[in-house]
Amino acid sequence: MDRSAAPQAASPAPRASETDSAPATQGVLSEGHAPIAAQPPPARPEVESLQAYSAPLEGRRGLLRLDFNENTVGPSPKVVEAIRAIPADHYAIYPEYDGMREAVLASLAETPGTIAAAVASLREQPARRPSLQIEQVGLFNGVDAAIHAVFQAYGAPGDRLLTTSPTFGYYTPCARMQGMEIEAIPYRLPDFAFPFEEILAALTGPPSGVSEGWCPPRLLLLCNPNNPTGTRLAPEAVLALAAAAPHTLVVVDELYEAFTGDSVLPLLLGLGGQEPEGQKPADAVAMAASAVAAQAASPATAALATAAGADPFAPFPNLLVLRSLSKTAGIAGLRIGFAIGAAAVVDRVSRVSGPYDINSFAVTAAFAALADQAYVDAYVAEVLAARQWLVERLEAAGVRHHVEGGNYLLIWPRRPAAEVDQALREAGILVRSMAGKPLIDGSLRVSLGNLEQMQRFWEAFATCDARPV
């Protein structure tokens, strides 16, 4: 039907509420003055007062990118080949995700990591290993979108987010846009140790002298290894916290786990492999066990004992793990991330996401990246070797620094950090200033690339900070 030819119905008279609420001056010209502009409707109060998370995203191409902890060399050639092979007519088709979740699950079976004594026997009995189902994998437009969806699904005004400080800056605006309260517990100086006892206390009971109206946190966000301090929390300790707080959704942001092997997934899935770099599992288990032993039923011990069941998340239905391909596989620009956990939690978080949030190029790239684990493993090995080289130079030159987990480290320059930051930019090198962040103000976070890139960084840094090369 040609709507332009259809008879037009008479406009109904405005309702009293409409005329009463309209500004009296809207659209009126005052004598000798310009029209008074109409004001847009306000957003929710939480949004009106929100300071958006922002990062210096522009003007980075062509420079040495040591500021966002991305892969610094790009993806596997197989990823590039797969994207170039997409037929032009497929650009017009909505994305399809068949097989994507299965590919994620297959990649997890190859992930190295630790295994606790409670499930050590599963190495010899693969048929009894816990197994994930596709319903336990959520697909998102990057982990940032997954984090946003978690808060949309589980955060409400008056609820509390428990996290650490300093940590990834996007958690705070996500909590505030939901009207949540934020409790951020600082890392322990001088080495930024994880505040395990303080987090456990905040999960399981009110502060001293407060009892009326106390509720456990709605969400616990753990970045592990933590960005930006690199602090690592043993997988056994993560599970102990989840077991001690069954009414809190524990979200573990594992974007950097590949560099030091700190994931909870190998422990849950009963997979063998190398122990996390620099970690003493016995000490981690002892820490977790001693903290949880104070609980009446010691839930973590019981949960680990039953971890050989069909669903690895059955003992921890309040645990959600976030993964990405941005830091290792080199497809940060295409945006894809995963949430892995109990099917019910993944379902709720996915409900607040759009049906086509992940584009076809990202899906194609993810398939190719997940199928080329050898490329990722080689890149991680390069980064770890370059890290060792750089740390030796920092130590020899007496540069204050902190390095632990992840593909980054903190450096405190001799000159003001802002001046060194600018001098490095002029030399074509980007780093991230930590100005204003608790505990690490005055430092620079430096992402780690391959050996050639770190040699270039060290030469430029030593020059602009007046250090011997």
C-alpha positions in Angstrom: 0.0 0.0 0.0 1.3 3.5 -0.9 1.2 5.3 2.4 1.7 8.6 0.8 -1.7 8.2 -0.9 -3.5 7.0 2.2 -6.0 9.4 3.8 -4.7 11.1 6.9 -6.6 10.8 10.1 -7.2 13.9 12.1 -4.6 14.4 14.9 -6.1 13.7 18.3 -6.2 16.5 20.8 -3.3 16.5 23.2 -3.8 15.0 26.6 -3.7 17.3 29.6 -0.6 15.6 30.9 1.2 16.3 27.6 0.4 20.0 27.5 1.0 20.4 31.2 4.5 18.9 31.1 5.8 20.7 28.0 8.0 23.7 28.8 6.0 26.9 28.4 8.8 28.6 26.5 9.5 25.7 24.1 9.6 26.9 20.5 8.7 30.5 21.5 10.6 33.4 20.1 11.3 36.2 22.6 11.3 39.7 21.2 14.9 40.5 20.2 16.2 37.1 21.2 17.0 33.7 19.6 14.7 30.8 20.1 15.0 29.1 23.5 16.4 25.6 22.8 14.5 22.6 24.0 16.3 20.3 26.4 16.7 16.6 25.8 15.0 14.2 28.3 17.4 13.2 31.1 18.9 9.8 31.4 18.6 7.7 34.5 20.2 9.4 37.5 23.0 6.8 37.6 23.9 7.6 34.0 23.7 11.4 34.4 26.3 11.3 37.2 28.4 8.7 35.4 32.0 9.3 34.3 32.5 7.1 31.3 35.5 4.8 31.0 37.8 6.3 28.4 41.1 5.3 27.0 43.4 7.1 24.5 42.4 5.0 21.5 43.2 7.4 18.6 46.5 7.9 16.8 48.1 4.7 17.8 48.7 3.0 14.5 52.3 3.1 13.2 53.7 3.3 16.8 55.1 0.7 19.0 52.0 -0.2 21.1 53.1 -0.9 24.6 50.1 0.8 26.3 47.1 -1.6 26.0 48.6 -5.0 26.7 47.6 -6.2 23.2 49.4 -8.7 21.1 52.2 -6.5 19.6 52.8 -8.4 16.3 49.4 -9.4 15.0 47.5 -12.6 14.5 48.5 -15.9 12.9 48.8 -15.9 9.1 46.0 -18.5 9.2 43.7 -15.8 10.7 44.6 -13.3 7.9 44.1 -16.0 5.3 40.7 -17.0 6.7 39.4 -13.4 6.7 40.6 -12.7 3.2 38.7 -15.9 2.0 35.3 -14.6 3.2 33.2 -14.2 0.0 31.9 -10.7 -0.7 28.3 -11.8 -0.7 28.7 -13.1 2.9 29.1 -9.5 4.1 25.4 -9.1 3.6 24.5 -12.1 5.8 23.9 -11.8 9.5 26.6 -13.7 11.4 26.3 -17.3 12.3 27.8 -18.9 15.4 27.4 -22.6 14.8 30.5 -24.5 16.1 32.0 -21.5 17.8 31.3 -22.8 21.3 32.6 -26.2 20.4 35.8 -24.7 19.2 36.2 -22.8 22.5 35.7 -26.1 24.4 38.2 -27.9 22.2 40.8 -25.2 22.8 40.4 -25.5 26.6 41.4 -29.1 26.4 44.9 -28.0 25.2 45.3 -25.3 27.9 48.3 -25.9 30.2 47.8 -25.3 33.9 47.9 -26.6 37.4 46.0 -29.5 39.0 45.3 -29.9 42.6 45.8 -33.1 44.6 42.0 -33.5 44.9 41.8 -34.2 41.1 45.3 -35.5 40.4 44.0 -39.0 39.7 42.0 -37.8 36.8 45.2 -37.6 34.7 45.2 -41.4 34.5 41.4 -41.6 34.1 40.4 -39.2 31.3 36.9 -40.8 31.0 36.1 -39.5 34.4 37.2 -36.0 33.8 34.6 -33.3 34.2 33.3 -32.0 30.8 31.9 -28.7 29.8 28.8 -28.4 27.6 28.2 -25.8 24.9 25.5 -24.2 27.1 28.3 -23.3 29.5 30.0 -21.0 27.0 28.7 -17.5 26.2 29.9 -15.5 23.2 30.3 -11.7 23.5 31.6 -8.7 21.6 34.8 -8.7 23.5 35.2 -9.3 27.3 34.2 -5.7 27.9 30.8 -6.5 26.6 30.7 -9.7 28.8 31.5 -7.6 31.8 28.8 -5.1 31.0 26.3 -7.9 30.5 27.2 -9.4 33.9 26.4 -6.1 35.6 23.2 -5.7 33.6 22.0 -9.2 34.5 23.1 -9.2 38.2 23.6 -5.6 39.4 20.8 -3.5 40.9 20.7 -0.2 42.9 22.0 -0.8 46.4 23.8 -4.0 45.5 27.5 -4.2 46.3 30.4 -4.9 44.0 33.5 -6.3 45.8 36.8 -6.0 44.0 40.4 -5.0 44.5 42.3 -1.7 44.0 43.9 -0.8 41.7 42.3 -3.0 39.0 40.8 -2.8 35.6 39.0 0.5 35.3 35.9 -0.7 33.5 34.4 -2.5 36.5 33.7 0.8 38.2 31.5 2.5 35.6 29.6 -0.7 35.0 28.8 -0.9 38.7 27.8 2.8 38.9 25.5 2.7 35.9 23.5 0.0 37.8 23.5 2.1 40.9 25.7 -0.3 42.8 27.9 0.4 45.8 31.6 -0.4 45.3 33.9 -1.9 47.9 37.5 -1.9 46.6 40.1 -3.5 48.9 43.7 -2.4 48.2 46.5 -4.8 47.5 49.1 -5.2 50.1 52.3 -3.2 49.9 55.2 -3.4 49.2 54.7 -6.2 46.7 51.0 -5.8 45.8 50.0 -9.1 47.4 46.4 -10.2 47.1 44.4 -9.3 50.2 42.9 -12.8 50.6 41.8 -12.5 54.2 40.2 -9.1 53.7 38.3 -10.3 50.7 37.1 -13.4 52.5 36.0 -11.4 55.4 34.0 -9.0 53.2 32.3 -11.9 51.5 31.3 -13.8 54.6 30.3 -11.3 57.2 29.7 -7.6 58.1 32.4 -5.4 59.4 33.0 -5.2 63.1 30.2 -3.4 64.9 27.8 -3.7 61.9 25.2 -6.4 61.7 21.8 -5.0 60.9 20.9 -5.0 57.2 24.1 -6.6 56.1 24.0 -8.6 52.8 26.8 -10.4 51.0 28.2 -8.7 47.9 26.2 -9.3 44.8 29.4 -9.5 42.7 33.1 -10.2 43.3 35.2 -9.2 40.4 38.8 -10.6 40.3 41.2 -9.8 37.6 43.7 -12.7 37.7 46.5 -11.9 37.0 45.5 -8.4 38.0 45.8 -5.5 35.6 47.8 -3.3 36.3 49.7 -4.8 39.3 50.2 -8.3 37.8 49.2 -9.8 41.1 48.4 -13.5 40.8 45.9 -15.5 42.8 46.3 -19.3 42.9 43.4 -21.2 41.3 42.8 -23.0 44.6 42.3 -19.7 46.4 39.8 -18.5 43.8 37.8 -21.6 44.3 38.0 -21.2 48.0 36.5 -17.7 47.8 33.7 -19.0 45.5 32.9 -21.8 47.8 32.8 -19.5 50.9 30.3 -17.1 49.2 27.6 -19.1 47.5 25.3 -16.1 47.3 27.9 -13.9 45.5 28.6 -14.3 41.8 32.4 -14.6 41.5 33.6 -13.4 38.1 37.2 -14.1 37.3 38.7 -12.0 34.5 41.4 -14.2 33.0 42.5 -12.2 30.0 46.2 -12.6 31.0 46.3 -16.1 32.3 48.1 -17.5 29.3 51.3 -15.8 30.2 51.7 -17.3 33.7 49.2 -20.2 33.8 46.8 -18.9 36.6 43.5 -20.1 35.3 40.9 -22.0 37.4 39.7 -24.0 34.3 42.5 -26.7 34.2 41.8 -27.3 37.9 38.1 -27.7 37.3 38.5 -29.8 34.2 41.1 -32.1 35.7 43.7 -31.4 33.0 47.4 -32.0 33.5 50.2 -29.7 32.5 52.9 -27.4 33.8 52.5 -25.7 37.1 52.0 -21.9 37.0 55.2 -20.0 36.5 56.8 -18.9 39.8 53.9 -20.3 41.9 54.1 -22.8 44.8 50.8 -24.7 44.6 51.3 -26.2 48.1 51.5 -22.7 49.6 48.4 -21.5 47.6 46.4 -24.5 48.8 47.5 -24.0 52.4 46.5 -20.4 52.2 43.1 -21.2 50.8 42.5 -24.1 53.2 43.5 -22.2 56.3 41.2 -19.3 55.4 38.2 -21.5 54.6 38.8 -23.8 57.5 37.3 -21.1 59.7 34.0 -21.7 57.9 31.6 -24.1 59.7 31.4 -26.6 56.8 34.6 -26.1 55.0 32.8 -25.8 51.6 35.9 -25.5 49.4 37.3 -28.9 50.5 34.0 -30.6 49.9 33.6 -28.9 46.5 37.1 -30.0 45.3 36.4 -33.5 46.4 33.4 -33.7 44.1 35.1 -32.0 41.2 35.2 -35.2 39.1 31.5 -35.0 38.4 30.0 -34.5 34.9 29.7 -30.7 35.3 32.9 -29.1 36.5 30.9 -26.0 37.7 28.4 -28.0 39.8 30.4 -27.4 43.0 30.8 -23.7 42.0 27.5 -22.6 40.4 28.4 -19.0 41.3 31.6 -18.9 39.4 32.1 -17.3 35.9 35.4 -17.2 34.0 36.1 -14.6 31.3 38.5 -15.3 28.4 39.6 -13.3 25.3 41.7 -13.6 22.1 43.0 -10.0 22.3 46.1 -10.4 24.4 47.6 -13.6 22.8 45.9 -14.3 19.4 46.1 -10.7 18.1 42.5 -10.0 17.2 41.7 -7.2 19.6 40.4 -5.1 16.8 37.7 -7.6 15.9 36.2 -8.0 19.4 35.3 -11.4 20.6 35.3 -12.8 24.1 33.9 -15.7 26.1 32.2 -16.3 29.4 32.5 -19.9 30.8 30.6 -21.1 33.8 27.4 -22.7 35.1 24.8 -22.9 32.3 22.3 -21.0 34.3 24.7 -18.1 34.8 25.8 -18.0 31.2 22.2 -18.0 30.1 21.3 -15.0 32.3 24.3 -13.0 31.2 23.6 -13.8 27.5 19.9 -12.7 27.9 21.0 -9.1 28.1 23.1 -9.2 25.0 22.0 -8.7 21.4 21.5 -11.7 19.0 24.1 -10.5 16.5 26.6 -8.6 18.7 29.7 -10.5 17.2 30.3 -9.8 13.6 31.2 -12.4 11.0 34.8 -11.3 10.6 35.4 -11.8 14.4 33.8 -15.3 14.2 35.9 -16.3 11.2 39.1 -15.0 12.9 38.3 -16.7 16.2 37.8 -20.1 14.5 41.2 -19.7 12.8 43.0 -18.5 15.9 41.6 -21.2 18.1 42.8 -23.8 15.6 46.3 -22.4 15.6 47.4 -22.8 19.3 51.0 -23.3 18.2 51.1 -19.7 17.0 49.8 -18.5 20.3 52.2 -20.7 22.3 55.1 -19.3 20.3 54.1 -15.7 20.8 53.7 -16.3 24.6 57.2 -17.8 24.7 58.6 -14.8 22.9 57.0 -12.4 25.3 58.3 -14.3 28.4 61.8 -14.4 27.0 61.7 -10.6 26.2 60.3 -10.0 29.7 63.3 -11.8 31.3 65.7 -9.8 29.1 64.1 -6.5 30.1 63.9 -7.3 33.8 67.6 -8.0 33.8 68.3 -4.5 32.3 66.0 -2.8 34.8 67.7 -4.5 37.7 71.2 -3.7 36.4 70.3 -0.1 36.0 68.6 0.2 39.4 65.2 1.1 37.9 62.3 0.6 40.4 59.9 -1.9 38.8 57.3 -4.5 39.6 56.7 -7.6 37.5 54.6 -10.7 38.3 51.8 -12.0 36.0 50.5 -10.9 32.7 52.2 -9.4 29.7 53.1 -6.1 31.3 55.1 -4.6 34.2 55.2 -1.4 36.1 58.2 1.0 36.0 58.8 4.1 38.2 61.1 6.4 36.2 63.6 8.8 37.8 62.1 11.8 36.0 58.4 12.7 36.3 56.4 9.9 34.7 54.5 12.4 32.5 57.7 13.7 31.0 59.0 10.2 30.3 55.6 9.2 28.8 55.7 12.1 26.4 59.4 11.6 25.5 58.6 7.9 24.6 55.7 9.0 22.5 57.9 11.4 20.6 60.2 8.4 20.0 57.3 6.4 18.6 56.6 4.3 21.7 53.3 4.2 23.6 53.1 3.3 27.3 50.3 3.8 29.8 50.6 6.3 32.6 49.2 5.2 36.0 48.8 8.7 37.2 46.1 9.0 39.9 45.7 5.3 40.5 45.9 4.1 44.1 49.3 2.6 45.2 50.9 3.1 41.8 50.7 6.8 41.1 53.9 7.9 39.3 54.5 4.7 37.5 54.2 3.6 33.9 52.7 0.4 32.8 54.6 -1.1 29.9 53.2 -3.9 27.8 55.6 -6.6 26.8 56.2 -7.6 23.2 59.0 -9.6 21.5 62.7 -9.2 22.1 63.3 -6.7 19.3 60.5 -4.5 20.6 61.7 -4.5 24.2 65.2 -3.7 23.0 63.8 -0.7 21.2 61.8 0.3 24.3 64.8 0.0 26.6 67.1 2.1 24.5 64.5 4.9 24.3 63.6 4.7 28.0 67.2 4.6 29.2 67.9 7.7 27.0 64.9 9.8 28.1 65.3 8.8 31.8 69.0 9.4 31.8 70.0 5.8 32.4 73.0 3.9 31.1 72.0 1.6 28.2 
